């Protein structure tokens, strides 16, 4: 399985998800690729697209990062 994010028009670099935050969340195995995308995208733009199975969670069975290691800004709201 694969996932990709891209812009349908340029310049859109400011609208991409923040890579460090996106991959940190994904590596915990607690979030799907769609959840990681929406939690880390700095602004919503109709020119950005995520192509993936929204429920894709490649690290669910084997997490690589502990949620304790996440920055405070990425911790779930309580």
Backbone torsions as a table, in degrees:
resi	resn	phi	psi	omega
1	UNK	NA	151.0	179.8
2	UNK	-142.1	161.5	176.4
3	UNK	-140.7	148.8	178.2
4	UNK	-145.5	150.4	176.7
5	UNK	-124.5	138.4	179.1
6	UNK	-158.5	168.1	178.1
7	UNK	-107.0	140.7	178.4
8	UNK	-88.2	-8.5	176.4
9	UNK	-151.0	152.5	-179.5
10	UNK	-106.3	159.4	-10.4
11	UNK	-85.9	134.5	-179.4
12	UNK	-135.3	18.5	-177.3
13	UNK	-58.8	-31.4	-178.9
14	UNK	-72.2	-11.7	-177.6
15	UNK	-99.3	-3.8	178.5
16	UNK	-71.3	150.0	174.1
17	UNK	-58.8	149.0	178.4
18	UNK	-71.7	114.7	-171.8
19	UNK	-56.2	-46.4	-178.4
20	UNK	-60.8	-42.8	179.5
21	UNK	-69.2	-44.8	-178.8
22	UNK	-58.3	-52.0	-176.5
23	UNK	-72.4	-30.3	175.5
24	UNK	-62.0	-45.5	178.8
25	UNK	-65.6	-44.4	-178.5
26	UNK	-62.0	-39.7	-177.6
27	UNK	-70.1	-14.7	176.8
28	UNK	-72.2	-22.7	-177.6
29	UNK	77.4	4.2	-178.3
30	UNK	-96.8	-10.6	-175.1
31	UNK	-128.9	145.5	175.2
32	UNK	-79.0	167.8	-179.7
33	UNK	-62.7	-35.2	178.4
34	UNK	-66.7	-41.8	178.5
35	UNK	-64.3	-41.9	178.5
36	UNK	-62.3	-42.7	179.8
37	UNK	-60.0	-53.4	-175.0
38	UNK	-69.1	-25.5	178.3
39	UNK	-81.2	-17.9	-174.6
40	UNK	-117.5	-3.6	178.6
41	UNK	-75.7	126.9	-175.6
42	UNK	-69.9	-31.3	174.5
43	UNK	-153.0	153.3	-177.8
44	UNK	-88.8	130.5	-179.7
45	UNK	-137.9	137.2	178.0
46	UNK	-68.8	-12.3	-179.6
47	UNK	-87.3	-5.9	178.5
48	UNK	-99.4	144.3	178.0
49	UNK	-140.0	140.9	174.1
50	UNK	-112.8	120.2	178.6
51	UNK	-110.4	109.0	-178.6
52	UNK	-174.6	165.7	168.0
53	UNK	-71.3	119.1	-175.5
54	UNK	-60.6	-21.5	179.6
55	UNK	-94.1	4.5	-179.8
56	UNK	-59.2	124.5	-179.2
57	UNK	-143.2	80.4	-171.6
58	UNK	-66.3	-18.1	-176.4
59	UNK	-110.8	17.3	-178.8
60	UNK	-60.9	-44.1	-177.8
61	UNK	-81.1	-22.0	-175.8
62	UNK	-141.3	73.1	-178.6
63	UNK	-59.4	142.8	-179.0
64	UNK	-106.3	-16.5	-178.9
65	UNK	-133.2	136.4	176.3
66	UNK	-81.3	145.0	177.6
67	UNK	-64.5	-21.8	176.4
68	UNK	-66.1	-23.7	-178.5
69	UNK	-85.9	-6.3	-179.2
70	UNK	-74.1	147.6	174.4
71	UNK	-64.1	156.6	-178.7
72	UNK	-56.5	-32.9	-177.8
73	UNK	-68.2	-19.4	-179.3
74	UNK	-99.8	-8.4	-179.7
75	UNK	-67.4	146.5	-179.9
76	UNK	-60.3	143.6	177.2
77	UNK	-73.6	139.6	-179.7
78	UNK	-119.4	NA	NA
